[in-house]
Amino acid sequence: TSELHDIEVSPAKVENAEPDDMQATVTMDDCFLIPGGDHFCQVRCWNRVGVGSWSPVSAAMRVSPETPAAPDAPWNFTALPSSIIVRWSPPHCLGSPLTGYRLRYAETRSMKDPVDVGSLLGLETERPVTQLESHKAYYFQVAGVNAVGQGPWSAASQPSTTLQAPPPKLEPPFLVSAESHSITVGFNEPSESDPLRKPVISSYMVLYAAGKGVFSETNPAGFRKANKAVPEGTPCGGLMPGKSWEFRVVAINDFGQSQPSAPAYFTTDAGVPERPKPPEFLEAAPWSIKLFVAPNDDHGSPITHYIIQLECPDKDEELKEIGPLEVTEVGASGAVISTTVDGLIPGTSYRFCAAAQNAVGRSLWSAALEDVQTLPSVPFAITELEVCDIRPHSYRLRWEPPEDNGAEVEKYTIAWMCNAPPDSKTARGRLLCRGLEKGWREAETTNTCFTCEDCLQACSSVAKVAAHNKMGMGPFSKVIEVTLGDDVPFAPAQLTWSQVSFTSARTNWCLVFDGGSEVTGYWVHFMETETDGRPEDQRDQGEIFSDPKKSFQDINNLCPKREYVFRVAAENAFGIGPYSQFSSAQRLFAPQPPDPPGKPVLLSATVTTLEVKVQHPDSNGSPITEQVFYVSHNRRMPECDRIEIKLPSHASISRPPGAPSRRSTKLKGPTDSSNTGGTDVGDGQESPPEKAALRISGELRLQRAQPVQCV
């Protein structure tokens, strides 16, 4: 043979045979005998000593095909809504090819009262078992079938159940019809091409609520429910007209309900408005009452008008309707109206209701506003307003009491305002003038006269008066305008320094307003600051009267390296005005060595003398104490060929008659000008530079040296 198998067997005696005859059944666990094929056997024995030899080979033996072997228990299942797909592995055919299977199931593992699914033709190893109940567990067995017959049943499978789950999520519902108070919706049942997978649904439910996006799966309490919904159309009633409603549909079976479908939004037809809120009282007047009316719901059609119902409880009169009144505003709360009901009687009680109107119709009347009463009127405006006692900074008003309109006048309110001074001649001055304007100020008095104070001289002022009673303030009188008297100028502003040097600086300012009278001059007060620590009596200070046509003043003869401030006051025919604030501090430059003198220029010459002139140098903050002249035959001025002449400063050399000074007046007191010398330079410009003349006498004549001696 092509394959040998050693099989250990247990011999047994053969009944009705010789005493030594033995028999054994050969069972092969890992292979099967081939039906219709030749099989040969040998036998050998062993004892305690060992193993004997093989017997001779037997004659040829043949076996016949059998029914299939028992399969393994079904092992794979797919749960569907009302069925289970069972899968198994094919068994050994035992010599005859498989032709099919048999499948059965029971509700117990012992397979009591099994239900036979029937013969299954073909070699597929799976089969759906249908019409099963959802709350039961099932056990399955399978047996193979071949030409010989049906093989043994497999062991019972593990228990399996149908799909125990809620239905799947449905599609959104669709609109069937809509009315003002109800909407009918339909929906599609789950569609499944495979009947085995069609979900089991016991009923449907429609969820609906007003608005959009209000549904929450964790808290669906805000939704209304329509149970036992019908796919062809389910009416949902009790809805508000003209509102958008959200609809969802849910499928239900024994295991729960599906997730709500995606939302669908439908709107009910519009209706007449809901009755509005009671009118609100806003304001009462002697002859009118102002009301405010707000809506509740417009039911899908915008409110366009309101009607006011008027009733006078104190008088036997018919109800009066006012309107329709057009809506005055559409805000967050809807279309509202604010209206004044005129033609009423002062001190009388009235009762008001309101109704809203839209394109569909008119609502019911609202609840009534609590009785409200008209009031006495505020006083009339004062008609006779007089002005007297006009001064530069104040004026007095007088008037007669007006009609009190039913309530005694208790006090008066006076309002007055000061206008800016007339425009200055410069843009900067005009800007400063506008800054002086004083806005409206108010005061109260119980008298019929009042003095308006804190005004601006030579400027205009306007005033008006109103009367009060217990109902409030009446209208103001007509505005009256007053021009105040002239006075001293305002304090100058915008003080600055410029052209600062070692001993001089220029002060600048801007005139704000001349007070109504032309400025005749300016007083410039300058003083040294306390920064450097000098005692007050040793600090430099002074005051200069300046030309009224200028807005600057040069101050000379100052102390170098010291810090100064200044202030300015303007003067006119009425006197000197207030001083300005002190300017910012300015420190003068520190003294430096003098600048070089000008180039000597020959004036005249003799055999024994040279007369030359030299331009005066700038002393740079410190007086020149000495001048040195070199006279030489050589342009290079070598030491070996020059004469040095030392002279006192230019101050000791006489100037030509009538030459102007470079220094302006500097006063050491507020008004005393006798403590200083020099002449004031009117236009603030420096005088022409001086020339100093020098005569070199004959005894200083130089001896010409040899060139070799000049190095």
Summary of the structure (lengths in Angstrom):
residues: 711
radius of gyration: 63.4
end to end distance: 145.9
largest distance: 192.6
contacts: 2098
relative contact order: 0.05
helix: 4%
strand: 37%
